[in-house]
Amino acid sequence: MSTVLKIRRVVSDQRVVLTVLTVGLFIYFGLKNSAFLSTDFVIYPLLRDGAVLTVIGLAQLCALSIGHLNLAVGRMAAVAALASGAAYQYWHLSLLPGLLIGLIVGASLGFVAGVIIVKSQVNAFIVTLAMDFALLGFVTFVYVTFTGSTAAFITKPEGMEFWRNTSLHQYCISGVCGPKVFPMMLIPAIVALILVGFLYAKTRLGRELLSTGSNLRAAKLSGVPVDRRVIMAHTFSGLLAALAGVMLAFTNGSFTASIGSQFMLPSFLGPVLGGTLLVGGSVQVLGTFIGTMLTLVIRQGLSVQGIGLETLNIALGLVLLTALSLGQIQKMFTAIRMRGRI
């Protein structure tokens, strides 16, 4: 392969373009306002938030892999965090058992959503939208009923502060310490990226999930148990949403009804910007992380410049709209080039 072709392949890789854009914007915002380069107040929180939003992006990616949308990822995260918070407060469980309860609850909700979709043959958009409203009412009712005016479970299990505030800088090997900007919360996100990436790249189950999203009829004819794969994809989505919900609760320092309420847009921004197709059949796991970091750099950069919340939301909405339009834009330019050759 010639050097020119290699360069073209690298440049055409959406992940490379996103990485360059993210780094470029980071440098731009840093030069524009030195406050953006603050380790304690900007970069560390940005990476910690990025860990949570990467996991919720992976939750949406699992549904997108089969061509479905999971509009209930935020509420699934909220219910899972509620379950973990209640386990810590009323059963006095340690960190890992409480986390496990939250993950089981999240996976169960995803399983239920998948079963309803398969059995009723109703579009996943409608099913998860209805579940989102139902879970919203459930979460609000439980918090108000059991916690009163506080509307939160405030018991902190041992180890929660470690995941919330610790960085690799506190660990040294032979006098060499880790970077101060690397939050420990990134570790579960990295593990999730590796496991999801392995699932879709190296396993038969992952290939069957993608074939189900690519062409449902062809997948059925080739012997793929598509109904079970739909249920499995939504179960994985619920599991990862639960992990993101508990991670956010750890970050906030308490378990509240508002957990997951802001997850909807980020859950799509990361995977879609990263190259995952809305119609299914193709996912970009690493791209989800890069896309998430790009949106956070934009959000944090504009915030440091004093831009209001409304403008931030408009900017992120435009970013998502642009990402969704990239495919059509590329087709348009390809068609123009082909006409020029005729």
C-alpha positions, 0 to 999 in steps of 0.5 A: 500500500502506497504512502498516499493511500495510507494517509488517505485511510488515516484521514478518512477515519472518523476517530482520527478526525475527532481526536484531532478536533478534540485536541485542537479545541482543547488547545484553543480553549486553553490559549483563550483562557488559562483557567481552562487548563486548571487541573483541579477545577477543569481537567480532572472533573472533565475526565471524571464526567467523561468516564460516566458519560462514556459508559452511558454512551456504551449503554446506548451503543448496545441498543444502536447495534441492533438498530434500536433506541433506548430512550430509558437509559437515564431512568434505568440509571436512576432506578439502579442508583436508587437500588444501590443507595437503598441497599447502602442506607437500609441494609448497610451493605459494603460498596461492591455488594450494593453496586452489584444490586444496582447492576442486577436491577439495571440489567433486569430493566433492560431485559424486561424492555427487550422482552416487551419489544420482542413479544409485543412487536412494538417499536423500541422507541415507543417501548423505551419511551413509555418505560422512561415515563413509568420509571420517572414516576416510580423513582420520584414516588420512592424517594419522596415516600422513603426519604421525605424532604431530603429526596436522597439516600445519603449513606456513603459506603466505605470506598465511595470517596476513594472513587469520587476524589482519588487520582493516580497521582496518589500511587507511585512506583519507584518514586514515579507517580501517576498523573494528577489529572487521571481520576480513578473513575476512569478505570471502570469506564476503561474496563467497560470500553475493553469488554464492550469492544471485545464483545463486538470485535471478537465474539460470536455474540457480538457478530450476531448482534451486529448482523441483527441490526444490519439486516434482520431478515438475513440474520433470521435466515442465517440461523441467528436467534434474533429475538434472543439477541434483541433481548440480550442487547437491551439487557447489556444496555440496562446493565451499562446504564446502571453502572453509569448511574451508580458512577454518577451517584458516587461522583455526586456524593449521594443517591438522588432522584435527579440521577440520569435526568441529563443522560439522554443527549450525551448517550447519543452524542458519544456513539453517534459522533464516534461513528456508530450507525443509528440504523444498526449493524456498525459500532465504534466503541473507542469512537464513543469515548472520543466523541464523548470527550469532544462534547465535554471539551466543547461544553467545558470550554464554552462554560469557562468562557462564560457562555450560558446553559441555553447556548451550551445546549444549542451548541451540543444540539448542533454538534449532534445534528451535524454528526447525523448529517455527515453521512448525507454530506459525504454522499453529496460530495461523492456524487459531485465528484463522480459527476465531475469525472463523467 
